[in-house]
Amino acid sequence: MRPIRTAALTAALLVAASAAPAAADHHDDLTFEIKEYANATRSYVADKLMTLKLPDKCWDKVLDKKNRGLALVASAAFAIEKYAGQVTGDDWSHIEGQSANTRDQNRAIVEKMVADFSSRFHLTLELEGDDCDATGNAMWLKYLGTVAHAFEQYPPKSGKAFVTIKVVAKAKAVKTEVSKDGTKFTVTGPRDIEVPGWPNEVEKPVLRVSTKN
């Protein structure tokens, strides 16, 4: 009788697992909304070159078009696209909209280009806390945009940039650490306090290892 009980228990566990609701895929929601708001290219950038580690409560605010969160994330994706264009020589948005091929074929070309570029760039943002502000006043969105635009302005000599932005409640200042080979960048900043002149603490370290220095 023991094998029967074991089989019954296993079946019950499988049924319970299948009945559990699937967790929402916020990343897919984000890329879909960016595609609707901007274009497919920027959605591919958000999908393959950006990772946002946000509290669950934060996502509804980011995806709500009444806030500026979605637009600011899309803007950061555009800056990353422009940076990639300087490194690769490819204009992804132009390729997406070109008259050659069909729209789907062009999008497939761009999607592969973006995926290939992931070996040379990725940006991860980690936001501490259980909720967030998703307006233009939010520090995490300010950091996101400033960091993305810093690489657009000052492409690293290494041709690679793997970036982590840590938004921390107890941080007192904005600090950017760069690896010796100029490929890894870690930006740490306060979650709730805007430090005077903080963009310089992002832009100057990137400039020091840039092709423009």
N, C-alpha and C positions, 0 to 999 in steps of 0.2 A: 504493500500500500504506500510505502514511503515514496517510490518514484512517481506515483500518481499525484501525491501532495506537492512534490517538487515541481512537476509539470504544470499543475494548476496555479501554483504561486508564480511561476515564471510567466504564464499567460496573463495573470492578473496584473503583474508589473508592466508588461508590454502594453496592455490596454490603458493603464493609468498614464504611461509615458506618452502614448499617442493622443490621449485626451488633453494633455497639458497644453496650454496656449503657447504658440511660438513667440519668442521675444521679437520685438520690433527691430527691424534693421534700419537704424537711423541713418547710416551711411548711404544706403540705397535711396532713402527718402531725400537726403540732401542732394545727391547727384541728379535725381530726377527733377527736383525743383530748380536747380541751377540750369539744367537743360531747357526747362520751360522759361526761365527768367532771362537767360542769356543765349547760349548756344551749346551744341554738343561738345565742342572743343573744351570749353571751360568745365563742363561736367566730367569729361575724361580726366582733366587735370585734377579736379577735386577727388575723383575716384582713385586715381593711380599714383598721384604725387602728394596727396595731403591726407593726414589722419587727425581727426579732431576727437580727443578723449574728453567728452563733456558729461556732466551729470545728467541722469535720465530726465529730470525735470526741466533741464535747459533746452532740450531738443524741440519741444513744442514751440518755445519762444523763437528759436532760430528759424524754424520752418514757417512761422507765421509771417506772411508778407507785410503785415501792418508794422512790424518791427524792421529795423535796418540790418539785422543779422545776416539774412540771406544775401542781400546786396553786397555787404562788406566781405563776406566769404567769397562771393563771385568775383569781386574786385581783386582780392588777393590771388585768386586763381588766374586772373588775367595778367597780373604782374609776373607770376611764375611762368605763364606762357610767353611773355615778352622776354624774360630772362632766358628761357630755353631757346628762343629764336636767335639770341645773340651767340649762344654756345653751339647750336647745330646748324644755323643758317636756314632753318625751315620756318615758314610762316604757317602755323597750323590752321588758324582761322581762315586764311586765304585758301588753303587747300580744301578745307571743308566746303567753302562756298564757290569753288571754281566751277567753270562750265564743263570741263572735261569729266567724263565718266558720269555715273548717276550719283545722286545725293548719298545713297547708302554706301556706294563704293568709296566715295571720298571720305565719308565718316570712318569707314573701316581702315583706310590708309592712315588717317589722323590718329585713330585709337591705337594702332600698332606703334606709331611714332612716339606717342605719349608713354605707352607701356615700355618701350625700349629706353626712354629717357629716365625711367625710374631707377636704373642702375647708376645714374649720375646725380639724381636729386630726389630728396623726399623731405617734407616738412611735417612734423608732428607737434600738435599743441595739446598740453595737458592742463586742464583747468581744475584746480582744487575746490572742493565744496560739494554741496548737494543741490545747488540751484545756480542760476546765473541771471545777469542782465543781458539782453540781446539787442540793445539799442546802440546808437553811435557813441554813447557815453561809456560803454563797457570797456574796461582796460584790456581784457583778453582780445577783443576785436581790434583795438588800437595796436596791440603788439603784433597781431597777425598781419595786419596791413603794412605796418612799418617794416617788419622783417622781410616780407615778400618784396616790397618795393626797394629795400636795400640791396637785394641781390639783382634786381632789375637794373639798378643804377651802377652797382659795383660787382660785376661778375668775378668770382674767384679765379686766380691764376691756375688753380688745380683743375678747373673744369668740372669739379664735383662739389656738391653741397648737401650734406645730410644734417638737417636742422631740427632741434628740439626746443620748443618754447614751454617753459614751466611757469605757470601763473599760480603763485603761492600766497596764502593769506598773511603769513608772518614775514615775508620778504620786506626789507626796508629800502632796497635800491634795485635798480636795473643793472644787471651784469651780463656780459657776453663773453663766453669762453670759446676759444678757437683751438683746435688741435694743431700740433706742430706741422702736420702736412697740409693744413688749410682746407680740410675737407669736412670736418665736423664742427658744428656750431651749436652751443647751448646757451639759450637766452633765458634768464630767470628774472621775474619781475613781480611786484606786489599786485595782488588781485584787486584791492579796493582803494589803493592810494596812488594818485598820479604824481610821480616824482618830477620836480622841475627839470627841464632839459633832458629828459630820459631818452628821446630818440637818438641823441648823440652817442649814447652808450650802446646802441645797436649799430648805427651806421659807421662809426669810426673803426671798430674792430673788423667789420666786413671790408671797409676800404683798405685797411692795412694789408690784406692778403689778396687785393683785387688787381686785375689787369690794368686798372686806371691809377694805380699808385706808382 
